[in-house]
């Protein structure tokens, strides 16, 4: 069995090994940031391309600050409000954060995960950890220890911390510009998640800051920005044309994909519950006899969290009709 205790995980991480750890978002494939061997193992095990940066996970704000060379008051406000929690903050990287971790960028993404087991591990280790999702690159993220075991055929040690209660990767936010004299700032959302733009804006407004969100760069500056990502074991079709009957959907799908048997993905109408179950549903449907998964998008799903779910489904889809 690849399930290990938190104590064993600490021992492995201190020995420059990698371990899958639970967080509130998804399970992460973790290695200490001060171990080049561990960081290389993450990329090799995930089959992750070197241009895709890793997120660093810290026990608290003070530890996060050791990973960066600058820490502005906007980052401080957001960290105090949303950590531990599903918000990754982008800041200029510190000198001991390797270019491998940041994919050659001069910035690094840092966050404090909201999971008591992983927080205990982080507080015990001598350094923060880098931890992308614990799955083969571009595949569906794992939200349980069982998902990790199946993904890597039991070859990766994993701490079983139960099912992830958020289920979507963290929101990634970058402070593009800030003016401490006028208490104004510009922000970019590089990846949407459970921490919403409106949450961020409200938090800063309560502290007297005016906020403007600006468009993100086209180039890869953070994880989760690739066009193709989160894909299940069989093709996913996302249906956004409301007028199409199920028969027409199947007909259009069969023109592009093998549709011997279709599995229909039914999302909960409550976005938090839909997010929590999304990846496990994709994995479950991909393990049956179906050759394609079909998900109908509802016009009523318009809130910010639904937009985060739409982001994941759109990147995971082989076909959008």
Secondary structure as UniProt FT lines:
FT   HELIX           6..14
FT   TURN            15..16
FT   STRAND          19..21
FT   STRAND          28..32
FT   TURN            33..34
FT   HELIX           36..46
FT   TURN            50..51
FT   STRAND          55..57
FT   HELIX           61..65
FT   TURN            66..67
FT   HELIX           73..82
FT   STRAND          87..93
FT   TURN            95..96
FT   HELIX           99..102
FT   TURN            103..104
FT   STRAND          107..111
FT   HELIX           116..124
FT   STRAND          129..133
FT   TURN            137..138
FT   HELIX           145..151
FT   TURN            152..154
FT   STRAND          171..179
FT   TURN            180..183
FT   STRAND          184..191
FT   HELIX           197..206
FT   TURN            207..208
FT   STRAND          210..213
FT   TURN            223..224
FT   STRAND          235..239
FT   TURN            242..243
FT   HELIX           246..254
FT   TURN            255..256
FT   STRAND          262..265
FT   HELIX           271..286
FT   STRAND          292..296
FT   TURN            299..300
FT   HELIX           304..316
FT   STRAND          319..320
//
